[in-house]
Every structure is written in structure tokens, then in C-alpha cells.
Amino acid sequence: MERALQEGGGGFVWRPLAAEDRARAIVAMVGEAAQRGGVIVLLPEVRVRSAVSTSLREAFGEAIGALGSDRSARERYRDWLALRTGAKRIVVGSRGAVFAPVQQLRLIVVDDEGHQSYKEGRAPRYHARAVAAERARRAAATLVLVGVPPSVEARAATERGPYVAIAPSRPEERKHRPSVTVVERGSLAPSAATLRAAKESLFAGRRVVLITHRGGRHAETATARATRILSPAAAMHLDASSTPSDVARAIRRADLISATPFIAKDLVVDRVGVLALLDVDAALSQPEYRAAEDTFATWWRAARWTGDARIFLESAQPAHPAVVALTKWDPDVLYRAEAARRRELGYPPFAALARIDVPADRAIEVAKDVAAAGLEALGPVEKEGRTVVVARARRREDLLRALEPLASRWRAADEPMRVDVDPWEVFVPKWRS
């Protein structure tokens, strides 16, 4: 990677150790590349004030243009102009920063490249990782995709494309990871073994975090039972309805925190003695092709702040590749299983998809139009008030070529179709409990 930063070009998928100072390594990359040109650093939307962002500001100060959503429109525009004129050479921001007018681009870093927030939900529905790859290619710049863990798409690119995988050795990985105890059960309520360990943790002055893989009353029931048995000094439940102040208060005060995956994947909690992953089968069985990958990524991200905490995973599927991958601390266990499954069933990155949201009374006709264009039509499916037709092709360029005349015709007729190429979710909205 050092040679690429000096000479330009090259693509890398980097999986750092949990204990590794990722921020310091990114600062070093940026410093090397900024001597020769411009740099873009992308962060997930929720982490525009993360350790990486803070370290970059401390290292480069006013040389940084910040285009995160946490800044006002006036501040973003001022930095955009500074980048456009070359007065600033480094930009740090969320997905929109990938379009920053950086001069003489030398490096793009996409931190936590598999995070959902890199996919834009409004038209044009781009993925910042894909735009970053194209910008790097055109500018002969170096692209570094930081995976915690790497997405299936990024990992596949190291096998099928020009990207190079950089990962710690198996002994290093296991040395820096806590042990995982798998409790074979299918109940939402925490097991006796988990509760016993949690009680010991609280007694020792350490915190307990429960990740409940169901929302609503299910999660509240599990939290209530754990609170009743453990009698913590302060307990809080966090889900998609929790405000930033709720999250901050829980991190500051609560010694028992329960959270759904939507919140848990971006939590950072200290002094954790026990992390319990409850009823994980509810997430693994979600009707989306990337359900296992998303669920595993939540566990892996949470493990970054557990330190030497004990991890308890409760599942009726102890042999599931995601469960085995966590117990072995080896993301490639899940990648190999997911790659084989997606290749066989025709899902990305081994096929290309477009989700078309259509009026219910036009769904059958749209599916026929998609098939007539030479694409495979899946659906229509009605789910949660939406009607969806999915178009599939073996190659992305074939998908785009066939969809373009259809989309043009729908636009000309002012028909309310919504086309999303490379959709994050296919048939159901993202689980946001």
C-alpha cells in the first residue's frame, strides 16, 4: 500500500484488528498522499465526528474541508469553494463528500465501507463506494476500502478484480478478540447462563449490553425481564425511536443497556463486562439476501468496543456460518458461505439487480415489460404497502442497457415508477427496530 500511495493507483480492502489504531493509520495514509495531491475520506453518516474525523482534524487542522451533514450549508459551501480552488486538499465527510471537487486526486479512503449509510435513498440512488471506485479509476488514485468487516462485494473484488486484501493473520486476530459462548436456544429472553454472567459483571462494576434482534414489545419484554432479575442501578432500552440525547444518556449513565441492531451497530460503550446477542435467528431469517451479512456486521462492529468482555450469543442455529464466523473471529467463514449461496441463487455481487417500485395496478404489466427487455423479472410482490418488481441480469451493464429505454418511457408518460439499481434492500424495507 505504501508504494501505491507514493506512485498512485491501486485498490485495497483493509480489515484492521479491533485493537489497531485505525484512525492513526488513516492519518498516516492521508499525510503521505496529501504531499502529492488531494484526498477524500468518507465516513458513515453517523460517524462524521468519530475518532477518525477527530484525529484527522488534529493532524491537519485548517487544511481539511469538512462536508458532513453536521455542518451548516454555509460552512459546507465555503469549504467546497476552498477545495475547488485548491486552497484545501483534504475533504472529510459522509457519502456526499465523494463528489467533492478535490484537485489532483491521489487517495480515497472509505471507512467502514459496508455501512448502509453510504447508499443514498433519494434519486439519484448512488452508492458512495461505487462512486469512489470510479473516481479513483479515472484519476489513477489509490482507493482504500476499510472493512469492519469487509462487505461481500468488497471481499469478492479481491478475488475477481484488481483489489488487494490486507488482513491480520489468524493468530493475531484471535489474540485480540474476546471469547464467544454460544447458547443454543431460540427464546428471546436471556438464558440463565447469560444472566448469571451479566450479574457477575454488574457486581464487578462493569456494564452489560444486550442486543435484542427483535423490536417493539419483544425487545421491551426481554429488557424488562433482565432488569427485574439483574436489578441494575440504571437501565435503558434504545431503538430506532431513540434520540441522540437518549443514546448519549445511556452511554453516560446506564449500567444495563439493551439496544436493537439499528442502534447497536453504531454504539460505542466503555467498561463492558458482558455483551449478549439475543434471539439472533430473528435477524438471520429476515427475507433479504444480505440478512446474514448485515447481522454479522452488527456483531463485529459491536465487538470493537467490548475489549475483554465476555460475549454470549443465543441461537437455535449454532452451525449457521455467521455464528461460526464470530466464534472463530474469521469473517471469511461467512464470506465463503455467502459467496457460494449468492452465486447459486443469482444475487450481488454475482448478478445485478434493480428494484422497481410500481403502482399495484401496473405491476403485472411492468413485470412483462422487464421480461420483454431481456431481463429476468422477479415478482411482483406486495409488502408493507408497496408493490415491487425486481429486474435481474448477470452483468450490470446488461441491466442498465435494458432498463434505460423502459425508464425513459416511464418518465415520458409521467408514471410513478421508482427504479433503484443496486438496491440495499430488495423486497422489504430495511429492518429499523
GUPA-900358 format. One record per atom (N, C-alpha, C): residue in three letters; x, y, z negated. Coordinates in steps of 0.2 Angstrom, whole numbers, plus 5000, padded with zeros to 4 digits. Layout:
ALAXYZ ...
This chain:
MET500449945000 MET500050005000 MET500450065000 GLU501050064996 GLU501450124996 GLU501750145003 ARG501850095007 ARG502150105014 ARG501550145018 ALA500950115017 ALA500450145021 ALA500250215019 LEU500350235013 LEU500250295010 LEU500750345013 GLN501350325014 GLN501850365017 GLN501850375025 GLU501650315028 GLU501650315035 GLU500950325038 GLY500450315034 GLY499750325037 GLY499450265039 GLY498750255039 GLY498450195042 GLY498350145036 GLY498050095038 GLY497950035034 GLY497350035030 GLY497049975028 GLY496449975024 GLY496549925018 PHE496349935012 PHE496549895007 PHE495849885002 VAL495749825000 VAL495249814995 VAL495649794988 TRP495549844983 TRP495949834977 TRP495449814971 ARG495649764968 ARG495249744962 ARG495749754956 PRO495649804952 PRO496149814947 PRO495949774941 LEU496449764936 LEU496249724930 LEU495849774926 ALA495449744921 ALA495049784917 ALA495449824912 ALA496049804910 ALA496449844906 ALA496849894909 GLU496849884916 GLU497349934920 GLU497050004920 ASP497550044920 ASP497350114920 ASP497150134928 ARG496550124930 ARG496350134937 ARG496450214938 ALA496250254934 ALA496250324935 ALA496950344937 ARG497450324933 ARG498150344934 ARG498450314940 ALA498250254942 ALA498450234949 ALA498150274955 ILE497550294954 ILE497250334959 ILE497550404960 VAL497750434954 VAL498050494954 VAL498750484957 ALA499050434956 ALA499750424960 ALA499650414967 MET499150374969 MET498950374977 MET498850444980 VAL498350484976 VAL498250544979 VAL498850594979 GLY499250594974 GLY499850634974 GLY500250614980 GLU500350554981 GLU500850534987 GLU500550554994 ALA499850544995 ALA499550565001 ALA499450635002 ALA499350674996 ALA499250744997 ALA499850784999 GLN500450754998 GLN501050785001 GLN501050795008 ARG500650755012 ARG500650745019 ARG500050765022 GLY499550775018 GLY498850795021 GLY498250795016 GLY497650785019 GLY497050795015 GLY496850725012 VAL496450725007 VAL496250665003 VAL495550675001 ILE495150625002 ILE494450614999 ILE494450564994 VAL494150574988 VAL494050524983 VAL493250524982 LEU492950464983 LEU492250464982 LEU492150424975 LEU491650444972 LEU491450414965 LEU490750404965 PRO490450344962 PRO489750334962 PRO489450404959 GLU488750414961 GLU488450474959 GLU488450484951 VAL488350424947 VAL488350434940 VAL489050444937 ARG489550444941 ARG490250454938 ARG490650514940 VAL490250564943 VAL490650624945 VAL491050654940 ARG490950634933 ARG491350664928 ARG491650604924 SER491850554928 SER492150494925 SER492850504923 ALA493250454920 ALA493950464919 ALA494350474925 VAL494150444931 VAL494550454937 VAL494450534939 SER493850564939 SER493750634940 SER494150674935 THR494150664929 THR494450694924 THR495250694925 SER495450634926 SER496250634927 SER496450664934 LEU496050664939 LEU496250704945 LEU496250774944 ARG495750804940 ARG495750874938 ARG496350894934 GLU496450854929 GLU497050864925 GLU497750864929 ALA497750824934 ALA498350814938 ALA498450874943 PHE497850894947 PHE497950934952 PHE497551004952 GLY497151004946 GLY496851074945 GLY496451104950 GLU496651164952 GLU496351204957 GLU496451184964 ALA496851134965 ALA496951104972 ALA496351064974 ILE495951044969 ILE495351004971 ILE494751044972 GLY494451014978 GLY493751044979 GLY493250984977 ALA492751014973 ALA492350964970 ALA491650974973 LEU491350914976 LEU490750924979 LEU490250874976 GLY490250864970 GLY489750824966 GLY489150854965 SER488550814964 SER487950844963 SER487850884956 ASP488350874952 ASP488350904945 ASP488550984946 ARG488751004952 ARG488951074953 ARG488351114957 SER488351174956 SER487851214959 SER488051224967 ALA487451234971 ALA487551244978 ALA488151294980 ARG488151354976 ARG488651404977 ARG489351374976 GLU489451344971 GLU490151314969 GLU490351264975 ARG489851224977 ARG490051174982 ARG490151204989 TYR489851254990 TYR489951294997 TYR490651324996 ARG490751354991 ARG491451384990 ARG492051334991 ASP491951284988 ASP492451234989 ASP492451204996 TRP491851194999 TRP491851175006 TRP492251215011 LEU492151285010 LEU492551335014 LEU493251325013 ALA493451315006 ALA494151305005 ALA494451245008 LEU494051195008 LEU494351135012 LEU494351145019 ARG493851175022 ARG493851195029 ARG494351235032 THR494651275028 THR495151325030 THR495851295028 GLY495851235024 GLY496451205022 GLY496751235015 ALA496351285012 ALA496651315006 ALA496651255000 LYS496151205001 LYS496151154996 LYS496251085001 ARG496651034998 ARG496750975002 ARG496450914999 ILE496150914993 ILE495950864990 ILE495150874988 VAL494750824990 VAL494050834988 VAL493850774983 VAL493450784978 VAL493150734974 VAL492450744973 GLY492050694975 GLY491350694974 GLY490950634975 SER490350634975 SER489950574977 SER489850564984 ARG489350524986 ARG489350504993 ARG489350554998 GLY489050614997 GLY489050665002 GLY489750695004 ALA490250684999 ALA490850715000 ALA491250675005 VAL490950625008 VAL491350585013 VAL491350625020 PHE490850675020 PHE490850725026 PHE491250785025 ALA491650795020 ALA491950855018 ALA492450865024 PRO492550935026 PRO492950955031 PRO493750955029 VAL493950905027 VAL494650895025 VAL495150895031 GLN495650945030 GLN496050945036 GLN496650895035 GLN496850865041 GLN497450825042 GLN497350765037 LEU496750735037 LEU496550675033 LEU497050625032 ARG497350605026 ARG497850555025 ARG497550495021 LEU497050505017 LEU496850455012 LEU496150465010 ILE495750405010 ILE495150405007 ILE495050345002 VAL494850364996 VAL494850314991 VAL494050314989 VAL493750254989 VAL493050244987 VAL493050204981 ASP492950234975 ASP492950204969 ASP492350164967 ASP492450104965 ASP491850054964 ASP491350054970 GLU491750034976 GLU491450034982 GLU490749994983 GLY490649954979 GLY489949914979 GLY489449944976 HIS489450004973 HIS488950034969 HIS488350054973 GLN487750044971 GLN487150064975 GLN487150134977 SER487350184973 SER487350254974 SER487650274981 TYR488050234984 TYR488450254990 TYR487950244996 LYS487350214995 LYS486850215000 LYS486350265000 GLU486350305005 GLU485850365005 GLU485150335006 GLY484650365002 GLY483950335003 GLY483550375007 ARG483850435009 ARG483450485014 ARG483850485021 ALA483450495026 ALA483750505033 ALA484250555033 PRO484750545036 PRO485050485039 PRO485250435034 ARG485050375034 ARG485150325028 ARG485850295029 TYR486350335028 TYR487050305029 TYR487350275023 HIS487850235023 HIS488250205018 HIS488850245018 ALA489050275012 ALA489650315012 ALA490350275013 ARG490250205011 ARG490850165013 ARG490950155020 ALA490450145024 ALA490450135031 ALA490750205035 VAL490450255032 VAL490750325035 VAL491450335033 ALA491650315027 ALA492350325025 ALA492750275030 ALA492550215031 ALA492950175035 ALA493050205042 GLU492550235045 GLU492550265052 GLU492950325052 ARG492950365047 ARG493350425047 ARG494050405046 ALA494250355042 ALA494950335041 ALA495150305048 ARG494750265051 ARG494950245058 ARG495150295063 ARG494750345063 ARG494850395068 ARG495450445067 ALA495550455060 ALA496050495058 ALA496750455057 ALA496750395058 ALA497350355056 ALA497550365049 ALA497050365045 ALA497150375037 ALA497150315034 THR497350315028 THR497350255024 THR496650245020 LEU496350195020 LEU495750185016 LEU495850135010 VAL495650155004 VAL495750104999 VAL495050094996 LEU494750034996 LEU494150024993 LEU494249984986 VAL494050024981 VAL494149994974 VAL493549954972 GLY493649894971 GLY493049844969 GLY493049824962 VAL492549844958 VAL492549814951 VAL491849784950 PRO491749724953 PRO492149684958 PRO492049704965 PRO492449684970 PRO492349704977 PRO491649674979 SER491349714983 SER490749684986 SER490849624991 VAL490349594993 VAL490449534998 VAL490649565004 GLU490349625006 GLU490549655013 GLU491349675013 ALA491549705007 ALA492249725007 ALA492749655007 ARG492549615003 ARG492949545002 ARG492949515009 ALA492449515012 ALA492449475019 ALA492849515024 ALA492949585023 ALA493349615028 ALA494049605027 THR494249575021 THR494949555020 THR495049485024 GLU494549455025 GLU494649385029 GLU494549395036 ARG494049435038 ARG493849435045 ARG494149495049 GLY494449545045 GLY494649615048 GLY495349625046 PRO495449695047 PRO496149715046 PRO496349735038 TYR495849725034 TYR495949755027 TYR496349695023 VAL496749725018 VAL497249685014 VAL496949685007 ALA496849625004 ALA496649614997 ALA497149624992 ILE497049664987 ILE497549674982 ILE497249654975 ALA497449604972 ALA497049574966 ALA497549544961 PRO497449554954 PRO497849524950 PRO497849444950 SER498449414948 SER498449344948 SER497949314943 ARG497849254944 ARG497349214939 ARG497549224932 PRO498149204930 PRO498449204923 PRO498349284921 GLU498549334925 GLU498449404922 GLU497749414921 GLU497249394925 GLU496549414924 GLU496249384918 ARG496449314917 ARG496149284911 ARG496449304905 LYS497049334905 LYS497449354899 LYS497049414896 HIS496849454901 HIS496549524899 HIS495749524898 ARG495449464898 ARG494749454898 ARG494549424892 PRO493949444889 PRO493649404883 PRO493349344885 SER493249294880 SER492949234881 SER492249244882 VAL491949194886 VAL491249194888 VAL490949134885 THR490349134881 THR490049074879 THR489349074883 VAL489249014886 VAL488649014890 VAL488148974885 VAL487549004884 VAL487048964880 VAL486448944885 GLU486348884886 GLU485948854891 GLU485248854888 ARG484848904890 ARG484148914888 ARG483848964893 GLY483148964894 GLY482849004898 GLY482349054895 SER482449064888 SER482049114885 SER482249184885 LEU481849234885 LEU482049294884 LEU482349314877 ALA482049284872 ALA482349304865 ALA483049284864 PRO483449314861 PRO484149294860 PRO484149234856 SER484649184857 SER484649124854 SER484949134847 ALA484949074843 ALA485149084836 ALA485949094836 ALA486349064841 ALA487049074841 ALA487249144843 THR486849174847 THR486949244849 THR486849294843 LEU486249274840 LEU486049324834 LEU486549314828 ARG486749254827 ARG487249244822 ARG487949284823 ALA488149274830 ALA488749314831 ALA488649394831 ALA488049414833 ALA487849484833 ALA487849504825 LYS487549464821 LYS487549484814 LYS488249494811 GLU488749444813 GLU489449454811 GLU489749514813 SER489549534819 SER489849594822 SER489649654819 LEU489049664817 LEU488749714814 LEU489049724807 PHE489149664803 PHE489449664797 PHE490149684797 ALA490449674802 ALA491149694803 ALA491249764805 GLY490649804806 GLY490649874808 GLY490749884816 ARG490649834819 ARG490649834827 ARG489949834830 ARG489849854836 ARG489249864839 ARG489049804843 VAL488349804844 VAL488049744848 VAL487649774854 VAL487849754860 VAL487449774866 VAL487149714869 LEU486449724870 LEU486049674873 LEU485849694880 ILE486049654885 ILE485749674892 ILE485249624893 THR484649654894 THR483949624895 THR483849624902 HIS483749564905 HIS483749564913 HIS482949564915 ARG482549584910 ARG481849604912 ARG481649664909 GLY481249704912 GLY481049764909 GLY480349764906 GLY480049824904 GLY479449834901 GLY479349794894 ARG478849764893 ARG478649734887 ARG479149674885 HIS479349644890 HIS479849584889 HIS480449614885 ALA480749664888 ALA481349694885 ALA481249724878 GLU480649754877 GLU480449784871 GLU480349724866 THR480049664868 THR479949614863 THR480649584861 ALA481149574866 ALA481749554864 ALA482149594859 THR482049664861 THR482449714856 THR482149714849 ALA481449704849 ALA481049714843 ALA481349654838 ARG481349594842 ARG481549534838 ARG482249534835 ALA482649564839 ALA483349564837 ALA483449614832 THR483049674832 THR483149724827 THR482849694820 ARG482349664821 ARG482049634815 ARG482449584811 ILE482849544815 ILE483249494812 ILE483949524810 LEU484249574814 LEU484849594813 LEU484849654808 SER484349694807 SER484249754803 SER484849804804 PRO484949824810 PRO485549874811 PRO485349944808 ALA485849984807 ALA485750044804 ALA485350094809 ALA485450084816 ALA485150124821 ALA485150074827 ALA484550074830 ALA484450034836 ALA484150074842 MET484350064848 MET483950104854 MET483950054860 HIS483350064863 HIS483250024870 HIS483350074875 LEU483650064880 LEU483750104886 LEU483550074893 ASP483150104897 ASP482950084903 ASP482950134908 ALA482650124914 ALA482650174919 ALA482250244917 SER481850234912 SER481450294910 SER481850334905 SER482450314903 SER482850344898 SER483250404901 THR483250464897 THR483550524900 THR484350524898 PRO484750564901 PRO485450564899 PRO485550584892 SER485150624889 SER485250634882 SER485050574878 ASP484550534880 ASP484450464877 ASP485050424877 VAL485350414883 VAL485950374883 VAL486550404879 ALA486650464879 ALA487150494875 ALA487050484868 ARG486450494865 ARG486250474858 ARG486350404856 ALA486150364861 ALA486350294859 ALA487050274859 ILE487450304863 ILE488150284863 ILE488450314857 ARG488250374855 ARG488550404849 ARG488250374843 ARG487650354842 ARG487450334835 ARG487250264834 ALA486950234840 ALA486650164839 ALA487250114838 ASP487050064833 ASP487550004832 ASP487249944836 LEU486549954838 LEU486249894842 LEU485949934848 ILE486149914854 ILE485949944860 ILE485649894864 SER485049894867 SER484849854872 SER484749894878 ALA484849864884 ALA484849904890 ALA484649854896 THR484249884900 THR484149844907 THR484749854911 PRO484849814916 PRO485349814921 PRO485449884924 PHE484849914926 PHE484949984929 PHE485350034925 ILE485250034919 ILE485650074914 ILE486350044912 ALA486349974911 ALA486949944908 ALA487549944913 LYS487449944919 LYS487949944924 LYS488450004924 ASP488150064921 ASP488550124921 ASP488650144913 LEU488450104908 LEU488650124902 LEU489350114900 VAL489650154895 VAL490250144893 VAL490250154885 VAL490250094881 VAL490150094874 VAL490850074871 ASP490950104865 ASP491550084862 ASP491450044856 ARG491950014853 ARG491849964847 ARG491349914847 VAL491349884853 VAL490849824854 VAL491149764852 GLY490749724847 GLY490949664845 GLY490649604849 VAL489949614851 VAL489649564855 VAL489249594860 LEU489349564866 LEU488949584872 LEU488549524874 ALA487849534874 ALA487449474875 ALA487049484882 LEU487049444886 LEU486749444893 LEU486149394892 LEU485549424892 LEU484949384890 LEU484549374896 ASP484249314897 ASP483749294902 ASP484049314909 VAL484649294910 VAL484949314917 VAL484649284923 ASP484249234922 ASP483949204928 ASP483349244931 ALA483149294927 ALA482649344930 ALA482949384935 ALA483549404934 ALA483949444939 ALA484149404945 LEU484449344943 LEU484749294948 LEU484249274953 SER483549274951 SER483049244955 SER482649304959 GLN482849364958 GLN482549414962 GLN482549404970 PRO481949414973 PRO481949394980 PRO482249444985 GLU482949454984 GLU483349494988 GLU483949454989 TYR484249464995 TYR484849414997 TYR485449434993 ARG485449494990 ARG486049514986 ARG485949514979 ALA485449474976 ALA485249474969 ALA485849454965 ALA486149394967 ALA486649364963 ALA487249414963 GLU487449444968 GLU487949494969 GLU487849554964 ASP487249584964 ASP487149634960 ASP487149624953 THR486849564951 THR486849544944 THR487549534941 PHE487949494945 PHE488649484943 PHE489049554943 ALA488949594947 ALA489249664947 ALA489149694940 THR488449694938 THR488249724932 THR488649694926 TRP488749624926 TRP489149594921 TRP489849614921 TRP490149614927 TRP490849634927 TRP490949704925 ARG490549754927 ARG490649824925 ARG490549834918 ALA490149794915 ALA490049794908 ALA490649774904 ALA490949724907 ALA491549694904 ALA492149734903 ARG492149794907 ARG492649844907 ARG492749874900 TRP492149884897 TRP492149924890 TRP492049874884 THR492049814885 THR491949764880 THR492649754876 GLY493149764879 GLY493849744876 GLY493849674874 ASP493949664867 ASP494049594865 ASP493349564862 ALA492849594864 ALA492149574862 ALA491949504864 ARG491549474860 ARG491349404862 ARG490749414867 ILE490749384872 ILE490149384877 ILE489749324877 PHE489049334876 PHE488649274876 PHE488149284882 LEU488149234887 LEU487749234892 LEU487249174892 GLU486549194892 GLU486049144891 GLU485649134898 SER485649074900 SER485449054906 SER485248984907 ALA484648964910 ALA484548894912 ALA484848864918 GLN485348904921 GLN485748884926 GLN486448894925 PRO486748854921 PRO487448864919 PRO487948854925 ALA487748814930 ALA488148794935 ALA488048844941 HIS487648904940 HIS487548954945 HIS488248984947 PRO488348994953 PRO489049024955 PRO489149094951 ALA488649134950 ALA488849194946 ALA489049184939 VAL488649134936 VAL488849114929 VAL489549084929 VAL489749044933 VAL490349014933 VAL490949064935 ALA490749104939 ALA491249164941 ALA491449204935 LEU490949214931 LEU491049254925 LEU491449214920 THR491249154918 THR491649114913 THR492349104915 LYS492449104922 LYS493149094924 LYS493549154926 TRP493149214925 TRP493349284927 TRP493749274934 ASP493349254939 ASP493549244945 ASP493049264950 PRO492949324953 PRO492449344957 PRO492449304964 ASP493049274966 ASP493049234972 ASP492549174971 VAL492449144965 VAL491949094965 VAL491249114968 LEU491049164966 LEU490449194968 LEU490449214976 TYR491049244977 TYR491049264984 TYR491049204989 ARG491449154988 ARG491349094992 ARG490649064993 ALA490349064987 ALA489649034987 ALA489149084991 GLU489249144990 GLU488849194993 GLU488949195001 ALA489649195003 ALA489849195010 ALA489549135013 ALA489549075010 ALA489349015014 ALA488549025014 ARG488249045009 ARG487449055010 ARG487249105015 ARG487549165015 ARG487349215019 ARG487549195027 ARG488049165027 ARG488249145034 ARG487749095037 GLU487549045033 GLU487048995035 GLU486349025036 LEU486149075032 LEU485449105032 LEU485449165037 GLY486049195039 GLY486049255043 GLY485949315039 TYR486349325034 TYR486249395031 TYR486949425031 PRO486949495030 PRO487549535030 PRO488049505025 PRO488749505026 PRO489049545032 PRO489149495038 PHE488749435038 PHE488749395044 PHE488249405049 ALA487849455048 ALA487249465053 ALA487149545051 ALA486749575056 ALA486549645054 ALA485749645054 LEU485549685049 LEU484849695048 LEU484649765048 ALA483949775050 ALA483649845049 ALA482949835046 ARG482849875041 ARG482149865038 ARG481749925041 ILE481149905043 ILE480649945046 ILE480049955042 ASP479950005039 ASP479350015035 ASP478750045040 VAL478250005040 VAL477750025045 VAL477050025042 PRO476550065045 PRO475850065043 PRO475549985043 ALA475149965039 ALA474949905039 ALA474549885045 ASP474249925048 ASP473849915054 ASP474249905060 ARG474849925060 ARG475349925066 ARG475849865065 ALA475849835059 ALA476449785058 ALA476549735063 ILE475949695065 ILE476049645069 ILE476249665076 GLU476049725078 GLU476249755085 GLU477049765084 VAL477249795079 VAL477949815078 VAL478349755078 ALA478149705075 ALA478549635075 ALA478649615082 LYS478049615086 LYS478049595093 LYS478549635097 ASP478549705096 ASP479049745099 ASP479749725098 VAL479849715091 VAL480549695089 VAL480749635093 ALA480349585093 ALA480549515096 ALA480649525103 ALA480149575107 ALA480249585114 ALA480849615116 ALA481149655111 ALA481849685112 ALA482449645111 GLY482249575110 GLY482849535110 GLY483149525103 LEU482749545098 LEU482949545091 LEU482549485087 GLU482749465082 GLU482349415078 GLU481949465073 ALA481349445073 ALA480849485069 ALA480649445062 LEU480749475057 LEU480549435050 LEU480049475047 GLY479449445046 GLY478949475043 GLY478349485048 PRO477849525047 PRO477849575042 PRO477649545035 VAL477949585030 VAL477749565023 VAL477549625019 GLU476949615015 GLU476649665011 GLU476949655004 LYS477249715001 LYS477449704995 LYS477449774991 GLU477149774986 GLU477049834982 GLU476849894986 GLY476349894990 GLY476049944993 GLY476449965000 ARG476949925002 ARG477249935008 ARG477249875013 THR477249895019 THR477249835024 THR477949845028 VAL478249785028 VAL478949785030 VAL479049735036 VAL479449755041 VAL479649715046 VAL480449715046 VAL480749665047 VAL481449665047 VAL481749645054 ALA482149675057 ALA482449665063 ALA483149635062 ARG483349575065 ARG484049545063 ARG484349535070 ALA485049545070 ALA485449525076 ALA486149495073 ARG486449455077 ARG487049435075 ARG487649485074 ARG487549535079 ARG488049585078 ARG487749655078 ARG488049705074 ARG487749765073 ARG487649805079 GLU488149805084 GLU488049845090 GLU487449815094 ASP487249755094 ASP486749725097 ASP486049755094 LEU486049755087 LEU485449785083 LEU485349855085 LEU485849895085 LEU485749965087 LEU485549975094 ARG485849935098 ARG485649945106 ARG484949935107 ALA484649875103 ALA484049855105 ALA483549905101 LEU483749935095 LEU483249975091 LEU483150045094 GLU483650065097 GLU483650135099 GLU483050155104 PRO482950115109 PRO482350135113 PRO481650135109 LEU481650085104 LEU481050075100 LEU480950135096 ALA481550155092 ALA481450215088 ALA481250275092 SER481550285098 SER481450345102 SER480650345104 ARG480450285105 ARG479750285107 ARG479250305101 TRP479450275095 TRP479050285089 TRP479050365087 ARG479650395088 ARG479750465087 ARG479350505092 ALA479350485098 ALA478950525103 ALA478250525102 ALA478050465099 ALA477250455098 ALA477150485091 ASP477650515087 ASP477550535081 ASP477250485076 GLU477450425077 GLU477250365072 GLU477650365066 PRO477350355060 PRO477650355054 PRO478050295052 MET478550275057 MET478950215055 MET479650245052 ARG479850205047 ARG480550225044 ARG480950165045 VAL481550185049 VAL482050125050 VAL482650135046 ASP482850085043 ASP483450085039 ASP483950035041 VAL484450055044 VAL484950005046 VAL485449995040 ASP485649925039 ASP486049905034 ASP485649925027 PRO485049905026 PRO484649925020 PRO484949895014 TRP484949925008 TRP485149905002 TRP484649844999 GLU484049855000 GLU483549804998 GLU483149795004 VAL482949735005 VAL482549715011 VAL481849715011 PHE481549665007 PHE480849665006 PHE480549695000 VAL480949704995 VAL480649734989 VAL481049794987 PRO480749844983 PRO481149894981 PRO481649874976 LYS482149914975 LYS482749894970 LYS482449884963 TRP482549834959 TRP482349824953 TRP482549884948 ARG482149924946 ARG482449984942 ARG482149984935 SER482049934932 SER481849924925 SER482349954920 
